């Protein structure tokens, strides 16, 4: 009985909703904080200080703050709760890693 409850993906609807809500808030906050870095990255690429590859990698990282929650909510709407939790984890992991690093000083 317990294994069936664990494997049933419908039991994770509330958890996935809370997780994606937190990921959305942290993603918007992370994008807001990273906006200066985005402008700096665009300027560095236009001035030839970084290559196209470095520019693409950095912009993909910054886009992850928005794309991860969007993909997570899309999976949530299709009732794929476990994959939604995994997809929406990027902003939470980045902000959590930042907080752990700051707390270690």
C-alpha positions as CSV (number, residue, x, y, z in Angstrom):
1,X,0.0,0.0,0.0
2,X,2.8,2.5,0.9
3,X,4.7,1.8,-2.3
4,X,1.6,2.4,-4.4
5,X,1.0,5.7,-2.6
6,X,4.6,6.7,-3.2
7,X,4.5,5.9,-6.9
8,X,1.1,7.5,-7.6
9,X,2.1,10.8,-9.2
10,X,-1.3,12.4,-8.4
11,X,-0.2,12.5,-4.7
12,X,2.4,15.1,-5.5
13,X,0.1,17.8,-7.0
14,X,0.2,20.1,-4.0
15,X,3.9,19.7,-3.5
16,X,4.6,20.4,-7.2
17,X,2.3,23.5,-7.1
18,X,4.2,24.9,-4.0
19,X,7.6,24.0,-5.5
20,X,6.7,25.7,-8.8
21,X,5.3,28.7,-7.0
22,X,8.5,29.1,-5.1
23,X,10.5,28.5,-8.3
24,X,8.5,31.2,-10.1
25,X,9.0,33.8,-7.4
26,X,12.7,33.0,-7.1
27,X,13.1,32.9,-10.9
28,X,11.6,36.4,-11.3
29,X,13.7,37.7,-8.4
30,X,16.8,36.1,-9.9
31,X,16.1,37.6,-13.3
32,X,15.5,41.0,-11.7
33,X,18.8,40.8,-9.9
34,X,20.6,39.4,-12.9
35,X,19.3,42.1,-15.2
36,X,22.5,44.2,-14.8
37,X,24.6,41.1,-15.6
38,X,22.5,40.6,-18.7
39,X,23.1,44.1,-19.9
40,X,26.8,43.7,-19.1
41,X,26.9,40.4,-21.1
42,X,25.3,42.0,-24.1
43,X,27.7,44.9,-24.0
44,X,30.7,42.6,-23.7
45,X,29.5,40.6,-26.7
46,X,28.9,43.8,-28.8
47,X,32.4,45.1,-27.9
48,X,34.0,41.8,-28.8
49,X,35.2,41.0,-25.3
50,X,33.5,37.6,-25.2
51,X,32.9,35.1,-28.0
52,X,29.6,34.0,-29.3
53,X,29.9,30.7,-27.5
54,X,30.4,32.4,-24.1
55,X,27.6,34.8,-24.9
56,X,25.2,31.9,-25.7
57,X,26.2,30.0,-22.5
58,X,25.7,33.1,-20.3
59,X,22.4,34.0,-21.9
60,X,21.1,30.5,-21.6
61,X,22.0,30.5,-17.9
62,X,20.0,33.8,-17.4
63,X,17.1,32.5,-19.5
64,X,16.9,29.5,-17.2
65,X,15.4,31.7,-14.5
66,X,12.3,32.2,-16.7
67,X,12.3,29.0,-18.8
68,X,12.5,26.5,-16.0
69,X,9.3,27.7,-14.2
70,X,7.5,28.0,-17.6
71,X,8.4,24.4,-18.5
72,X,7.6,23.3,-15.0
73,X,4.1,24.8,-15.2
74,X,3.5,23.3,-18.6
75,X,4.4,19.9,-17.3
76,X,2.2,20.5,-14.2
77,X,-0.8,21.3,-16.4
78,X,-0.2,17.9,-18.1
79,X,-0.2,16.2,-14.7
80,X,3.4,15.3,-14.9
81,X,4.2,16.4,-11.3
82,X,7.6,14.7,-10.8
83,X,9.0,16.0,-14.0
84,X,7.5,19.5,-13.2
85,X,9.3,19.5,-9.9
86,X,12.6,18.6,-11.6
87,X,12.1,21.1,-14.4
88,X,11.2,24.0,-12.1
89,X,14.1,23.4,-9.7
90,X,16.7,25.5,-11.5
91,X,16.0,28.9,-9.8
92,X,15.6,27.2,-6.4
93,X,18.9,25.4,-6.7
94,X,20.7,28.6,-7.9
95,X,19.3,30.8,-5.1
96,X,19.8,28.0,-2.5
97,X,23.4,27.6,-3.6
98,X,23.9,31.3,-3.4
99,X,22.5,31.5,0.1
100,X,24.6,28.5,1.3
101,X,27.7,30.2,-0.1
102,X,26.8,33.6,1.6
103,X,26.1,31.8,4.9
104,X,29.4,30.1,4.9
105,X,31.3,33.4,5.1
